Amino acid sequence: MDIGRRNFLRGVSLTGEGRKAMLRLRAPLGPLPPLMSTLVEQDHCNSCDQACIPACEQDIIRIHPGEHSLAGYPWLDFSVAGCTFCGKCAAACPLEHAQDDPAPVLGRIHIEQARCLTWDGVFCMSCVSACRYRAMSLDKQRRLVVTVENCNGCGACVSACPVGVLTVHGSCEP
């Protein structure tokens, strides 16, 4: 049964909190592992043995939980580290799939400016130092800015941020 229909019949969608909970169950928890977009698009990832998880040296691949609308699909958890685009997750995958660009764009970084230290007048370069693609920099007022053209969504800056204001937004809907 469709989760949306079940929750609707229970009246979950009638409250603001219920609608937020339903949206959380539909929204991806993070971007897809690199080189695996065709598997998710073809609806194959949720029935495999998940060999990509132990293959990831960064230990950032997670699986959406059973109650989630994307249950069984992989996502990248950047709270620990960023993706190095090593390709080991795709190599370990038992399913056949086309190899994407070796360094695809996983998403784009988003800054929660209201909580960012640099936007509050505190000098911080944690994420700038962690970004090897030079997507993060400070402007003349020493506030964090992102050069979107340089950002590939690797997530290295997310784990480096001392206050957790960075997130990678990308599309990983199957």
Secondary structure, 3 states (H helix, E strand, C coil): CCHHHHHHHHCHHHCHHHHHHHHHHHCCCCCCCCCCHHHHHCCCHHHCCCCHHHHCCCCCEEECCCCCCCCCCEEECCCCCCCCCCCHHHHHCCCCCCCCCCCCCCCEEEECCCCCCHHHCCCCCHHHHHCCCCCEEECCCCCEEECHHHCCCCCHHHHHCCCCCEEEECCCCC
